[in-house]
Amino acid sequence: MAGATTLSDLASALDVRTAEASIVAELKTGSEDAFYWLIAHYNQPVYSLVYRILDDPSDAADTAQEVFIKVFRGIRNFNADSSLKTWIYRIAVHEASNHRRWWFRHKVQEMSIEPASGNGSEQPCLGMKDTLVDEGKSPLQNAYDEELRARVECELKALNEPYRTTVILRDIEELSYEEIAEVMNISLGTVKSRLVRGRDALRKRMERHLEDFGMGPGVARHRKQRKDGSVGGQKVEVMP
């Protein structure tokens, strides 16, 4: 059975490579249809990746557009040493990183006559892309999960580079270690090291939110509620 599964996976991988080679060949001829397919297929993933690095919708849209311009101009130099996806992601990370460096060098030196807003601790940390939700969950559980994802997304934005991008590529974009190494042009050992440090930093930042989600030291106190089910003067259902 294991051998059959391996052969099936290999066949699927070969099919993907064959289809990708056909697309690349069409792109290299300047086919507009192939380029439209490329944008339709990769626009959302590229935008999501760039947005998480830049944390600004307008900048992310502009940068994503630049990414596809670079892809269009450089496709003739694509030699299939890596997959098309990792090649595009490498360009996206490079463009987003360049934009961040430019912003820190120039944009932060600009002064606005408008009152500062959204720079304090009250700024909402939102901006996650929509995610598929299990329809079997209750609306309350859906809201709970969405808030937790938003908290994670918020704290992820606060991580220092390059740990932030490494965690994004692995835990959100679900790239393999080898693909991340290709995208970021680093060794496999460096990928693993950055991922460990990035996850650890994110875990430490999330610790202050754990009690809000029933994971902190205050949970035991809430679980020792009276048998009649009263908590804070309100009735709740208690399982026998």
C-alpha positions in Angstrom: 0.0 0.0 0.0 2.8 2.4 0.9 4.5 1.7 -2.4 1.3 2.3 -4.3 0.9 5.6 -2.5 4.4 6.6 -3.4 3.9 5.8 -7.0 0.7 7.7 -7.1 2.4 10.8 -5.5 5.2 10.5 -8.0 2.8 10.3 -10.9 0.9 13.4 -9.7 4.2 15.2 -9.3 5.2 14.3 -12.8 1.8 15.5 -14.1 2.3 18.8 -12.4 5.8 19.2 -13.8 4.6 18.4 -17.3 1.7 20.9 -17.1 4.1 23.5 -15.6 6.6 22.9 -18.4 3.8 23.6 -21.0 2.8 26.8 -19.3 6.4 28.0 -19.1 6.9 27.2 -22.8 3.8 29.3 -23.6 5.0 32.1 -21.4 8.4 32.2 -23.1 6.7 32.6 -26.5 4.9 35.7 -25.1 1.5 34.1 -25.0 -1.0 36.5 -23.4 -3.4 33.7 -22.5 -0.6 32.0 -20.6 0.3 35.2 -18.7 -3.4 35.8 -17.9 -3.6 32.2 -16.5 -0.4 32.9 -14.4 -1.9 36.0 -12.9 -5.3 34.3 -12.2 -3.5 31.4 -10.6 -0.9 33.2 -8.5 -2.3 36.7 -7.9 -4.0 35.9 -4.6 -1.1 33.9 -3.1 1.5 36.5 -4.2 -0.6 39.4 -2.8 -1.2 37.5 0.5 2.5 36.8 0.9 3.6 40.4 0.1 0.9 41.9 2.3 2.1 39.9 5.3 5.6 41.2 4.7 4.6 44.8 4.1 1.4 45.1 6.2 -0.2 47.7 3.9 -2.9 46.9 1.3 -1.9 49.6 -1.2 1.8 48.9 -1.0 1.1 45.2 -1.3 -1.1 45.7 -4.4 1.6 47.8 -6.1 4.4 45.4 -5.1 2.4 42.4 -6.4 2.0 44.2 -9.7 5.8 44.7 -9.8 6.3 41.0 -9.1 4.3 40.0 -12.2 6.1 42.6 -14.3 9.4 41.0 -13.2 8.0 37.5 -13.9 6.9 38.6 -17.4 10.3 40.2 -18.1 12.4 37.4 -16.6 10.5 34.3 -17.7 12.8 33.7 -20.6 15.6 33.2 -18.1 13.6 30.7 -16.0 15.6 27.4 -16.4 13.3 25.1 -14.3 16.0 24.5 -11.6 13.2 25.2 -9.2 9.4 25.0 -9.5 7.6 27.9 -11.1 5.9 28.6 -7.7 9.1 28.9 -5.8 10.7 31.1 -8.5 7.7 33.5 -8.3 7.8 33.5 -4.5 11.5 34.3 -4.6 10.8 37.3 -6.7 7.9 38.3 -4.4 10.0 38.1 -1.3 12.8 40.0 -2.9 10.5 42.8 -4.1 8.7 43.0 -0.7 12.0 43.1 1.1 13.3 45.9 -1.1 10.1 47.9 -0.6 10.4 47.5 3.2 14.0 48.7 3.1 13.1 51.7 1.0 10.2 52.6 3.4 12.5 52.5 6.4 15.1 54.6 4.7 12.8 57.2 3.2 9.1 57.0 4.2 9.7 57.2 7.9 11.6 60.5 7.5 8.5 62.1 6.0 6.2 64.2 8.2 2.5 64.5 7.8 0.4 67.5 8.7 -2.5 65.2 9.5 -2.9 64.0 13.1 -1.2 60.7 13.8 -3.6 57.8 13.8 -3.3 54.1 14.1 0.3 54.3 15.5 -0.6 53.6 19.1 -1.4 50.5 21.0 -5.1 50.9 20.1 -4.5 50.2 16.4 -6.5 47.1 15.5 -4.4 44.3 14.2 -6.6 43.0 11.4 -6.0 42.2 7.8 -6.1 38.5 7.5 -7.3 37.0 4.3 -10.6 35.1 4.4 -10.2 31.5 5.4 -12.4 28.5 4.9 -14.4 27.7 8.0 -15.9 24.3 9.0 -19.6 24.7 8.6 -20.2 22.4 11.5 -18.9 24.9 14.0 -21.2 27.2 15.8 -21.2 31.0 15.1 -19.6 31.5 18.5 -16.8 29.1 17.8 -16.3 30.6 14.4 -15.9 34.1 16.0 -13.6 32.6 18.6 -11.4 31.0 16.0 -11.4 34.1 13.9 -10.3 36.2 16.9 -7.5 33.8 17.6 -6.3 33.8 14.0 -6.4 37.6 14.1 -4.3 37.7 17.3 -1.7 35.3 15.7 -1.6 37.4 12.6 -1.2 40.5 14.6 1.7 39.1 16.6 3.3 37.6 13.5 3.5 41.1 12.0 5.6 42.2 15.0 8.3 39.5 14.4 11.7 40.7 13.2 12.9 39.8 9.7 14.0 37.3 8.4 12.1 35.2 11.0 8.8 36.6 10.0 9.0 35.7 6.4 10.3 32.3 7.2 7.4 31.5 9.4 5.0 32.9 6.8 6.4 30.7 4.1 6.3 27.6 6.2 3.3 27.9 8.4 0.9 29.9 6.3 2.1 29.3 2.7 3.0 25.7 3.6 6.2 25.6 1.5 8.6 22.8 2.2 12.0 23.5 3.8 13.7 23.0 0.5 11.3 25.4 -1.3 11.9 28.1 1.4 15.7 27.6 1.0 15.2 28.3 -2.7 12.9 31.3 -2.2 15.2 33.0 0.3 18.4 31.8 -1.2 19.7 30.3 2.1 20.8 26.9 3.3 18.4 24.2 4.6 20.1 24.6 8.1 19.4 28.3 8.1 15.8 27.7 7.2 15.3 25.4 10.1 17.2 27.7 12.5 15.2 30.7 11.5 11.9 28.8 11.7 12.7 27.6 15.3 13.6 31.1 16.4 10.7 32.7 14.6 8.2 30.2 16.1 9.7 30.6 19.6 9.4 34.4 19.3 5.8 34.1 18.1 5.0 31.7 21.0 6.3 34.1 23.5 4.3 37.0 22.1 1.1 34.9 22.1 1.6 33.9 25.8 0.0 37.1 27.0 -3.2 36.2 25.0 -3.6 32.6 26.2 -5.8 33.3 29.1 -8.3 35.1 26.8 -8.7 31.9 24.9 -8.9 29.5 27.8 -5.3 28.5 27.8 -3.8 30.5 30.5 -3.3 30.0 34.3 -6.7 31.4 35.0 -8.5 28.5 33.3 -8.4 26.3 36.3 -10.3 28.9 38.3 -13.1 29.1 35.7 -13.3 25.3 35.5 -13.9 25.0 39.3 -17.3 26.7 38.9 -20.2 25.7 41.2 -22.1 22.6 40.3 -25.3 24.7 39.8 -23.6 26.2 36.8 -23.5 29.8 38.0 -20.6 31.9 36.8 -20.6 35.6 37.4 -24.3 35.6 38.4 -25.4 33.9 35.1 -26.5 30.4 34.5 -24.5 28.2 32.2 -25.0 24.6 31.2 -22.9 22.1 33.0 -22.2 18.7 31.6 -22.8 15.9 34.2 
